[in-house]
């Protein structure tokens, strides 16, 4: 059984960053019910922003032991 079965983004804004990256702008509902889910895309499409938002929202521990106060998590904080 998967930990997450879907991701729903209820965001009406489309500008500025991070709302205008494709993963956020067009990924309003992402089904994760399969055993394996691939998140693919070119550079700048929002893959990392999406994963960082999930990590921030779920308060998952960082691999490097740091907190969510790092600048790279500013977009994730806006999306939550």
HELIX and SHEET records of a PDB file:
HELIX    1   1 UNK A   22  UNK A   25  1                                   4    
HELIX    2   2 UNK A   47  UNK A   58  1                                  12    
HELIX    3   3 UNK A   71  UNK A   73  5                                   3    
HELIX    4   4 UNK A   74  UNK A   79  1                                   6    
SHEET    1   A 2 UNK A   6  UNK A   8  0                                        
SHEET    2   A 2 UNK A  29  UNK A  31 -1                                        
END                                                                             
